Amino acid sequence: MAIVLPVLIGAAVAVALGVYGRMHDPRFFSVNIAGFSSPTAVKSWLATLAFVLALGQVGSALAMYGKLPGLVAPRWIGTAHVWSGRLAVLASIPVAVHCLYALGFQDYESRVLLHSLFGCFFYGAFVAKMLLLTRKGLPGWVLPVAGGLVFTGLTGLWLTSSLWFFQNNGLIF
C-alpha cells in the first residue's frame, strides 16, 4: 500500500490533467518573456532548461547511488540533486500552464498527441515520486524507478516540443 496509493494518486493526476485539457475550451493566450522572439521560443528554452536540469538529476542520482565507477559522491551532491529538481519543475510550470490552459490536450497529429500524453504522464509521475519520497521503508528500487519515469516523461516532452521547434526554426531566442 505504501507504493500503490502514491502511484494511484499520480495516475489520477495524469488522467485529470488529460481530461481537463480535453474538455475545456483553449484560451490561446501566450506566455512571453522580454527578449524572446515568440511564446514558442520561450517555452522551448524553458523546457530545455528543465531538461538540462533533469540530466543533472540523473547524474547526481547515479553518484548518490554509487553507480559511477571510481567516483565518490561529494557531500553536497544531495543538496544539488534536490535543488536541480526543484528548479527543473519550476522551469516547467509556465510551459505546462500555457500548454494546458491555452492549447489543451491536442491530438491533430501524432507528435502533438504524444506531447499531450507525455505532459500528463510527466506530472502524474512527478506527483507519485513526491509522495513516495515521504514513505519510509520502501524497497531500494522504488525511488530510482520513479525518478526514471519522471525523467522519461520529461525527455518525451522535450523531444516532441523543444527539439522539434529547434529543428524546424533553428536555435532562436
C-alpha positions in Angstrom: 0.0 0.0 0.0 3.0 2.3 0.6 3.7 2.2 -3.1 0.2 1.6 -4.5 -1.5 4.7 -3.1 1.0 7.3 -4.4 1.0 5.6 -7.8 -2.8 5.7 -7.9 -2.8 9.4 -6.9 -0.2 10.1 -9.6 -2.3 8.2 -12.2 -5.3 10.2 -11.1 -3.4 13.5 -11.6 -2.3 12.4 -15.1 -5.9 11.5 -16.1 -7.3 14.6 -14.5 -4.9 16.8 -16.5 -5.8 15.0 -19.7 -9.5 15.3 -19.1 -9.2 18.9 -18.2 -7.1 19.7 -21.2 -9.5 17.9 -23.5 -12.7 19.2 -22.0 -12.1 22.9 -21.5 -12.1 25.5 -24.4 -8.5 26.6 -25.2 -7.9 30.3 -24.4 -5.0 30.7 -26.8 -3.2 33.2 -24.6 0.6 33.4 -24.7 3.4 33.2 -22.2 6.1 35.6 -23.3 9.3 37.0 -21.8 11.1 40.1 -23.0 14.0 39.3 -25.3 12.4 36.2 -26.8 11.1 36.3 -30.4 7.9 34.3 -29.6 6.0 32.4 -26.9 7.0 29.2 -28.6 10.7 30.2 -28.2 10.1 31.0 -24.5 8.5 27.6 -24.0 11.2 25.8 -25.9 14.0 27.3 -23.9 12.3 26.9 -20.5 11.7 23.2 -21.4 15.3 22.9 -22.5 16.4 24.4 -19.1 14.2 21.8 -17.3 15.6 19.0 -19.4 19.2 20.0 -18.8 18.5 20.3 -15.0 16.9 16.8 -15.3 20.1 15.5 -16.8 21.8 16.8 -13.7 19.3 15.0 -11.7 20.2 11.7 -13.4 23.9 12.3 -12.9 23.6 13.3 -9.3 21.3 10.3 -8.6 23.8 8.0 -10.2 26.5 9.5 -8.0 24.4 9.2 -4.8 23.6 5.6 -5.5 27.3 4.8 -6.2 26.7 3.9 -9.8 29.5 5.9 -11.3 32.7 3.8 -11.1 35.6 5.5 -9.5 33.6 8.4 -8.3 32.8 9.1 -4.7 29.8 11.4 -4.4 30.7 14.7 -2.8 28.8 15.7 0.3 26.9 18.5 -1.5 25.5 16.2 -4.2 22.3 15.5 -2.3 21.6 19.2 -2.0 22.4 19.8 -5.7 20.0 16.9 -6.6 17.1 18.4 -4.6 17.6 21.9 -5.9 18.2 20.9 -9.5 14.9 19.0 -9.3 13.1 22.0 -7.8 14.4 24.3 -10.5 13.5 21.9 -13.3 9.9 21.7 -12.1 9.8 25.5 -11.6 11.0 26.0 -15.2 8.4 23.6 -16.5 5.4 25.2 -14.8 4.9 28.2 -17.1 5.2 25.9 -20.0 2.7 23.4 -18.6 0.2 26.1 -17.7 0.4 27.6 -21.2 0.1 24.3 -22.9 -2.8 23.0 -20.7 -4.8 26.2 -20.4 -4.1 28.0 -23.8 -3.9 24.9 -26.0 -5.5 22.0 -24.1 -5.0 18.3 -24.9 -4.4 18.1 -28.6 -4.3 15.1 -31.0 -4.3 16.5 -34.5 -1.0 14.8 -35.4 1.0 12.0 -33.8 3.8 14.3 -32.4 1.2 16.6 -30.7 -0.7 13.6 -29.3 2.5 12.1 -27.9 3.4 15.5 -26.4 0.0 15.8 -24.7 0.3 12.2 -23.4 3.9 12.8 -22.1 2.8 16.0 -20.4 0.1 14.2 -18.5 2.4 11.3 -17.7 5.2 13.6 -16.5 3.1 15.4 -14.0 1.4 12.3 -12.8 4.8 10.5 -12.4 6.2 13.6 -10.6 3.3 13.6 -8.1 3.7 9.9 -7.4 7.5 10.4 -6.9 7.0 13.3 -4.5 4.5 11.2 -2.5 6.8 8.2 -2.5 9.6 10.3 -1.1 7.6 10.7 2.1 7.3 7.0 2.6 9.6 5.1 4.9 10.8 1.5 4.4 10.3 1.3 0.6 12.3 -1.2 -1.4 15.5 0.3 -2.8 14.4 0.1 -6.4 11.2 2.3 -5.9 12.7 5.8 -5.9 15.1 5.2 -8.8 12.3 3.7 -10.9 10.0 6.7 -10.0 12.8 9.1 -10.9 13.4 7.3 -14.1 9.7 7.5 -15.1 9.7 11.3 -14.3 12.9 11.7 -16.5 11.3 9.6 -19.2 8.2 11.8 -19.3 10.3 15.0 -19.4 12.5 13.5 -22.1 9.4 12.7 -24.2 8.1 16.2 -23.7 11.4 17.8 -24.7 11.7 15.6 -27.8 8.2 16.3 -29.0 8.4 20.0 -28.4 11.7 21.8 -27.9 13.8 19.6 -30.1 11.1 19.7 -32.8 11.0 23.5 -32.5 14.7 23.9 -32.8 15.0 21.5 -35.7 12.3 23.5 -37.6 13.3 27.0 -36.6 16.9 26.9 -35.5 18.3 27.9 -32.1 16.4 31.2 -31.9 15.6 33.1 -28.8 
